[in-house]
Amino acid sequence: MKRPEGHRARRSVALVYPAAVPWMAMFERGMTDYAEHHGGWSIIVSPPSLRWAGEQSLTLESLQGWTGDGVIAAIGNAAEIRAARRLRKPVVNIAATRQDVGFPRVMPDHCGMGRLAAEHLLERGLRRFAYYGFQDLWFSKQRCLGFAQRAREAGVPCEILEVPASHAVRQTWLERVAPLTQFLRRLQPPVGLLAVQDYRARAVLDEAQRLDLRVPHDVAVIGIDDDPTICEFCRPTLSSVSRNCYRLGYETAAMLDRLMDGRSLPPGDVLVPSDGVVPRRSTDTIAVEDRHVAAAVHFIHDHPGEAFGVHQVVDATTISRRLLEIRFRRVLGCTLHDYICRKRMDHAKRLMTAPERIKFHKVAHLCGFSSLDQMRLVFKRMTGMSPLEYRRQEWRR
């Protein structure tokens, strides 16, 4: 007879994945929250692989003889498949390097993340796309598929560069990025580029800078995973599609719990949708064909923290204010002043919801408002809320 859920023994679970990967913190939180709501688990996690400090990653092979109850692991090759089978325990796979390895799997909706990236770039008026990924990894193919499908639906051409995931040991960095360099040289600006993951997107930013391509105006770059150690610390900061890590952890724990209970599982993979795009400076652009409007928009986007007015924006073009206002309204559907206010508001919203809780008068200064009172007036006019009401609303979410 099955014991009531609240009375079952505390289980021991192994998580075979490098804990040092930044997004794993939220994954583990989701996993732990599920476990705490279902009797609590003792969780063994893989330490960072720092051999010089005496630490080595937990592997499926190293779990042979372990007396725990279940395992969560990234199973991506034949050796790992064999090791997982030898454990003779419930195992949930979280890898997406191959299409099927014979274990129940929870993973992000990779195809859906590609579509989200395309939607983000389309909203910025971009009508030429590019994808940079791996030729021999299944999840990269899926991300490319979603991205390219959405591009086709919108009638947007999409250039694709796929490189080997592995490289020769003696290959230099310049040799590794040479295909990317050639690819970027062939692209016609403005173009929206999705890289398979944030690390590769950062390589695109570096190469674009070396080739004197302006990011985001010549090349708007977006990655996948929303790794803060990459996205927040490169210049410009990198837009990225979030993995929805907490939900991934929660759903993975739920699947393992069902396996450990001996319950049946629904067929196929469990796909967890992304919780959205995190926009940053690398896609902060609007692509327009009118070169005078484009020059004005680029000036506004490139000076987010400066206290400029309409006349400085006009000076960045070669036409009169009246003519620029006419073209601006025709192309973007708003006045030049309203567009400046909107961009300042977007910048203020990001700062006001930052973890460090920046004071409002500093937010006003960093966003180019002449005073805190001016920011309050603009905020109320455009959102119907005061800055304080907006912050409280966002922090409750």
NORHU-V495029 format. One record per residue. N is the residue number from 1. RES is the residue in one small letter. SS is DSSP state (H for helix, E for strand, L for the rest). PHI is phi in radians with two decimals (999 if undefined). D_FIRST is the distance of its C-alpha to the first C-alpha in Angstrom with 2 decimals. Layout:
N_RES_SS_PHI_D_FIRST + N_RES_SS_PHI_D_FIRST
//
This chain:
1_m_L_999_0.00 + 2_k_L_-1.27_3.79 + 3_r_L_-1.27_6.38 + 4_p_L_-1.00_9.41 + 5_e_H_-0.99_12.03 + 6_g_H_-1.24_14.53 + 7_h_H_-1.92_12.77 + 8_r_L_-1.31_11.99 + 9_a_L_-1.16_14.51 + 10_r_L_-1.17_17.89 + 11_r_E_-1.66_18.40 + 12_s_E_-1.96_21.67 + 13_v_E_-2.24_23.35 + 14_a_E_-1.88_26.80 + 15_l_E_-1.92_29.29 + 16_v_E_-1.68_31.90 + 17_y_E_-2.83_34.75 + 18_p_E_-1.02_37.92 + 19_a_L_-1.15_37.30 + 20_a_L_-1.32_41.06 + 21_v_L_-1.10_41.08 + 22_p_L_-0.93_41.97 + 23_w_L_-1.23_39.56 + 24_m_H_-1.18_36.60 + 25_a_H_-1.08_36.82 + 26_m_H_-1.24_35.71 + 27_f_H_-1.04_33.08 + 28_e_H_-1.14_31.56 + 29_r_H_-1.13_31.81 + 30_g_H_-1.08_29.83 + 31_m_H_-1.10_27.20 + 32_t_H_-1.18_27.09 + 33_d_H_-1.08_26.97 + 34_y_H_-1.06_23.89 + 35_a_H_-1.05_22.22 + 36_e_H_-1.16_23.35 + 37_h_H_-1.40_21.89 + 38_h_L_-2.28_18.41 + 39_g_L_1.67_18.06 + 40_g_L_1.48_21.03 + 41_w_E_-2.19_21.74 + 42_s_E_-1.64_24.23 + 43_i_E_-1.97_26.51 + 44_i_E_-1.63_29.05 + 45_v_E_-2.04_31.96 + 46_s_E_-1.39_34.92 + 47_p_L_-1.31_38.16 + 48_p_L_-1.03_41.44 + 49_s_L_-1.44_43.08 + 50_l_L_-2.14_46.02 + 51_r_H_-1.10_46.99 + 52_w_H_-1.17_50.14 + 53_a_H_-1.80_48.06 + 54_g_L_1.49_45.67 + 55_e_L_-1.93_42.80 + 56_q_L_-2.28_41.35 + 57_s_L_-1.10_38.77 + 58_l_L_-1.21_35.20 + 59_t_L_-2.21_34.74 + 60_l_L_-1.08_32.05 + 61_e_H_-1.09_34.00 + 62_s_H_-1.25_33.93 + 63_l_H_-1.51_30.10 + 64_q_L_-1.02_30.03 + 65_g_L_1.56_28.23 + 66_w_L_-1.21_26.64 + 67_t_L_-1.75_23.14 + 68_g_L_-1.26_21.98 + 69_d_L_-1.82_19.14 + 70_g_E_-2.89_21.18 + 71_v_E_-2.37_24.78 + 72_i_E_-2.01_27.05 + 73_a_E_-2.63_30.39 + 74_a_L_-1.60_33.55 + 75_i_L_-1.94_33.71 + 76_g_L_-2.23_37.18 + 77_n_L_-2.47_38.63 + 78_a_H_-1.08_38.02 + 79_a_H_-1.12_37.65 + 80_e_H_-1.20_34.93 + 81_i_H_-1.06_33.06 + 82_r_H_-1.11_33.23 + 83_a_H_-1.14_32.17 + 84_a_H_-1.14_29.12 + 85_r_H_-1.16_28.01 + 86_r_H_-1.18_28.54 + 87_l_H_-1.16_26.07 + 88_r_L_0.94_23.13 + 89_k_L_-2.33_21.20 + 90_p_E_-1.04_20.48 + 91_v_E_-2.30_24.00 + 92_v_E_-1.99_25.55 + 93_n_E_-1.62_29.28 + 94_i_L_-2.10_31.68 + 95_a_L_-1.62_34.93 + 96_a_L_-2.31_37.11 + 97_t_L_-1.35_39.83 + 98_r_L_-2.25_38.81 + 99_q_L_-1.25_37.51 + 100_d_L_-2.66_34.50 + 101_v_L_-2.11_33.11 + 102_g_L_1.55_29.90 + 103_f_L_-2.16_27.42 + 104_p_L_-0.98_25.97 + 105_r_E_-2.42_28.61 + 106_v_E_-2.08_29.44 + 107_m_E_-2.73_33.17 + 108_p_E_-1.11_35.98 + 109_d_L_-1.37_37.61 + 110_h_H_-1.08_40.57 + 111_c_H_-1.09_42.49 + 112_g_H_-1.10_42.07 + 113_m_H_-1.16_43.40 + 114_g_H_-1.08_46.45 + 115_r_H_-1.13_47.07 + 116_l_H_-1.06_46.82 + 117_a_H_-1.07_49.42 + 118_a_H_-1.10_51.70 + 119_e_H_-1.04_51.40 + 120_h_H_-1.05_52.35 + 121_l_H_-1.27_55.44 + 122_l_H_-1.11_56.43 + 123_e_H_-1.09_56.41 + 124_r_L_-1.62_59.00 + 125_g_L_1.38_61.31 + 126_l_L_-1.35_60.93 + 127_r_L_-2.21_61.79 + 128_r_E_-2.46_61.57 + 129_f_E_-2.11_58.34 + 130_a_E_-2.57_57.48 + 131_y_E_-2.23_54.31 + 132_y_E_-2.17_54.06 + 133_g_E_-2.62_51.08 + 134_f_E_-1.85_49.93 + 135_q_L_-1.49_50.65 + 136_d_L_-2.23_47.78 + 137_l_L_-2.14_44.72 + 138_w_H_-1.07_42.49 + 139_f_H_-1.12_41.78 + 140_s_H_-1.15_45.56 + 141_k_H_-1.07_46.14 + 142_q_H_-1.18_43.67 + 143_r_H_-1.12_45.34 + 144_c_H_-1.13_48.70 + 145_l_H_-1.04_47.57 + 146_g_H_-1.11_46.59 + 147_f_H_-1.13_49.76 + 148_a_H_-1.20_52.08 + 149_q_H_-1.07_50.59 + 150_r_H_-1.15_51.21 + 151_a_H_-1.09_54.69 + 152_r_H_-1.07_55.51 + 153_e_H_-1.05_54.41 + 154_a_L_-1.57_56.82 + 155_g_L_1.24_59.58 + 156_v_L_-1.88_59.58 + 157_p_E_-1.20_60.40 + 158_c_E_-2.34_58.02 + 159_e_E_-1.49_59.19 + 160_i_E_-2.22_56.57 + 161_l_E_-2.10_56.77 + 162_e_E_-2.12_54.05 + 163_v_E_-2.06_54.50 + 164_p_L_-1.07_52.68 + 165_a_L_-1.24_49.77 + 166_s_L_-1.83_51.04 + 167_h_L_-2.49_54.63 + 168_a_L_-1.11_56.99 + 169_v_L_-1.00_56.81 + 170_r_L_-1.55_60.54 + 171_q_L_-1.25_60.67 + 172_t_L_-1.35_62.17 + 173_w_H_-1.07_60.81 + 174_l_H_-1.08_63.75 + 175_e_H_-1.18_63.05 + 176_r_H_-1.18_59.40 + 177_v_H_-1.63_60.35 + 178_a_H_-0.96_63.41 + 179_p_H_-1.07_61.66 + 180_l_H_-1.14_60.55 + 181_t_H_-1.01_64.11 + 182_q_H_-1.12_65.58 + 183_f_H_-1.09_63.01 + 184_l_H_-1.10_63.86 + 185_r_H_-1.15_67.56 + 186_r_H_-1.42_67.13 + 187_l_L_-1.25_65.31 + 188_q_L_-1.71_67.41 + 189_p_L_-1.22_66.88 + 190_p_L_-1.40_65.37 + 191_v_E_-2.44_62.06 + 192_g_E_-1.77_58.40 + 193_l_E_-2.08_56.51 + 194_l_E_-1.77_52.77 + 195_a_E_-1.78_51.78 + 196_v_L_-1.00_48.45 + 197_q_L_-2.69_47.47 + 198_d_H_-1.07_49.15 + 199_y_H_-1.06_50.61 + 200_r_H_-1.22_52.43 + 201_a_H_-1.12_53.53 + 202_r_H_-1.13_55.12 + 203_a_H_-1.07_57.01 + 204_v_H_-1.10_58.31 + 205_l_H_-1.02_59.57 + 206_d_H_-1.12_61.36 + 207_e_H_-1.22_62.98 + 208_a_H_-1.07_63.98 + 209_q_H_-1.10_65.76 + 210_r_H_-1.13_67.53 + 211_l_L_-1.64_68.71 + 212_d_L_1.07_69.94 + 213_l_L_-1.62_67.47 + 214_r_L_-1.42_66.68 + 215_v_L_-1.87_63.02 + 216_p_L_-1.80_62.00 + 217_h_L_-1.31_65.15 + 218_d_L_-1.48_65.82 + 219_v_E_-2.31_62.25 + 220_a_E_-1.57_59.31 + 221_v_E_-2.00_56.42 + 222_i_E_-2.35_52.68 + 223_g_E_-1.95_49.84 + 224_i_E_-2.38_46.05 + 225_d_E_2.09_43.42 + 226_d_L_0.90_45.30 + 227_d_L_-1.40_45.56 + 228_p_H_-1.11_47.46 + 229_t_H_-1.21_48.99 + 230_i_H_-1.81_50.82 + 231_c_H_-1.09_51.21 + 232_e_L_-1.50_52.63 + 233_f_L_-2.01_54.86 + 234_c_L_-1.87_56.83 + 235_r_L_-2.22_59.93 + 236_p_L_-1.25_59.66 + 237_t_L_-1.05_56.08 + 238_l_L_-1.79_53.76 + 239_s_E_-1.22_51.98 + 240_s_E_-2.71_48.54 + 241_v_E_-1.57_45.54 + 242_s_E_-1.28_42.46 + 243_r_L_-1.39_39.24 + 244_n_L_1.10_37.10 + 245_c_H_-1.09_35.57 + 246_y_H_-1.06_33.33 + 247_r_H_-1.12_31.64 + 248_l_H_-1.04_31.38 + 249_g_H_-1.11_29.57 + 250_y_H_-1.13_27.18 + 251_e_H_-1.19_26.37 + 252_t_H_-1.14_26.06 + 253_a_H_-1.11_23.52 + 254_a_H_-1.10_21.52 + 255_m_H_-1.15_21.64 + 256_l_H_-1.10_20.61 + 257_d_H_-1.06_17.62 + 258_r_H_-1.09_16.45 + 259_l_H_-1.12_17.15 + 260_m_H_-1.18_15.33 + 261_d_L_-1.42_12.12 + 262_g_L_1.40_12.86 + 263_r_L_-1.47_14.02 + 264_s_L_-1.33_17.30 + 265_l_L_-2.02_20.58 + 266_p_L_-1.15_23.65 + 267_p_L_-1.20_26.51 + 268_g_L_1.47_29.32 + 269_d_L_-1.27_30.04 + 270_v_E_-1.61_29.22 + 271_l_E_-1.74_32.73 + 272_v_E_-1.77_33.34 + 273_p_L_-1.21_36.73 + 274_s_L_-1.08_39.31 + 275_d_L_-1.64_39.95 + 276_g_L_2.09_43.66 + 277_v_E_-1.53_46.89 + 278_v_E_-1.77_48.18 + 279_p_L_-1.37_51.95 + 280_r_L_-2.38_54.39 + 281_r_H_-1.18_58.02 + 282_s_H_-1.19_57.73 + 283_t_H_-2.16_57.40 + 284_d_L_-1.41_59.38 + 285_t_L_-2.63_62.01 + 286_i_L_-2.26_63.17 + 287_a_L_-1.54_64.77 + 288_v_L_-2.29_67.81 + 289_e_L_-1.36_70.68 + 290_d_L_-1.16_73.40 + 291_r_H_-1.16_74.54 + 292_h_H_-1.28_75.92 + 293_v_H_-1.14_72.71 + 294_a_H_-1.05_70.78 + 295_a_H_-1.10_73.05 + 296_a_H_-1.15_72.46 + 297_v_H_-1.08_68.67 + 298_h_H_-1.09_68.63 + 299_f_H_-1.07_70.74 + 300_i_H_-1.09_68.37 + 301_h_H_-1.22_65.25 + 302_d_H_-1.50_66.94 + 303_h_L_-2.26_68.04 + 304_p_L_-1.16_64.97 + 305_g_L_-1.86_66.02 + 306_e_L_-1.81_69.75 + 307_a_L_-1.56_71.66 + 308_f_L_-1.70_73.53 + 309_g_L_-2.10_74.78 + 310_v_H_-1.05_75.62 + 311_h_H_-1.15_78.99 + 312_q_H_-1.17_77.49 + 313_v_H_-1.16_75.25 + 314_v_H_-1.05_78.30 + 315_d_H_-1.09_80.14 + 316_a_L_-1.36_77.44 + 317_t_L_-1.96_78.59 + 318_t_L_-2.09_82.06 + 319_i_L_-2.22_82.39 + 320_s_L_-1.27_83.27 + 321_r_H_-1.08_80.84 + 322_r_H_-1.06_81.57 + 323_l_H_-1.19_80.90 + 324_l_H_-1.13_77.74 + 325_e_H_-1.06_76.43 + 326_i_H_-1.09_77.14 + 327_r_H_-1.15_75.40 + 328_f_H_-1.09_72.46 + 329_r_H_-1.14_71.81 + 330_r_H_-1.17_72.19 + 331_v_H_-1.43_69.80 + 332_l_H_-1.94_67.13 + 333_g_L_1.30_67.64 + 334_c_L_-2.65_68.33 + 335_t_L_-1.37_71.15 + 336_l_H_-1.06_71.62 + 337_h_H_-1.09_71.13 + 338_d_H_-1.11_67.85 + 339_y_H_-1.16_66.54 + 340_i_H_-1.04_67.48 + 341_c_H_-1.07_65.71 + 342_r_H_-1.08_62.58 + 343_k_H_-1.17_62.40 + 344_r_H_-1.14_63.00 + 345_m_H_-1.13_60.24 + 346_d_H_-1.02_57.78 + 347_h_H_-1.14_58.74 + 348_a_H_-1.12_58.46 + 349_k_H_-1.07_54.95 + 350_r_H_-1.11_53.74 + 351_l_H_-1.23_55.41 + 352_m_H_-1.22_54.23 + 353_t_L_-1.80_50.55 + 354_a_L_-1.18_50.93 + 355_p_L_-1.02_48.77 + 356_e_L_-1.38_51.93 + 357_r_L_0.90_52.89 + 358_i_L_-1.16_56.53 + 359_k_L_-1.17_58.89 + 360_f_H_-1.08_60.25 + 361_h_H_-1.15_63.89 + 362_k_H_-1.29_63.04 + 363_v_H_-1.02_61.06 + 364_a_H_-1.02_64.17 + 365_h_H_-1.13_66.37 + 366_l_H_-1.22_64.12 + 367_c_L_-1.81_64.03 + 368_g_L_1.49_67.80 + 369_f_L_-1.31_68.09 + 370_s_L_-1.24_71.32 + 371_s_L_-2.83_69.53 + 372_l_H_-1.14_66.29 + 373_d_H_-1.07_67.82 + 374_q_H_-1.12_68.43 + 375_m_H_-1.09_64.82 + 376_r_H_-1.08_63.64 + 377_l_H_-1.10_65.97 + 378_v_H_-1.14_64.91 + 379_f_H_-1.07_61.22 + 380_k_H_-1.13_61.54 + 381_r_H_-1.15_63.59 + 382_m_H_-1.65_61.22 + 383_t_H_-2.12_57.77 + 384_g_L_1.37_58.44 + 385_m_L_-2.26_56.96 + 386_s_L_-1.41_58.38 + 387_p_H_-0.97_57.34 + 388_l_H_-1.16_55.39 + 389_e_H_-1.09_53.51 + 390_y_H_-1.12_52.68 + 391_r_H_-1.07_51.39 + 392_r_H_-1.09_49.18 + 393_q_H_-1.09_47.75 + 394_e_H_-1.21_46.98 + 395_w_H_-1.29_45.44 + 396_r_H_-1.34_43.04 + 397_r_L_-1.28_41.57
//
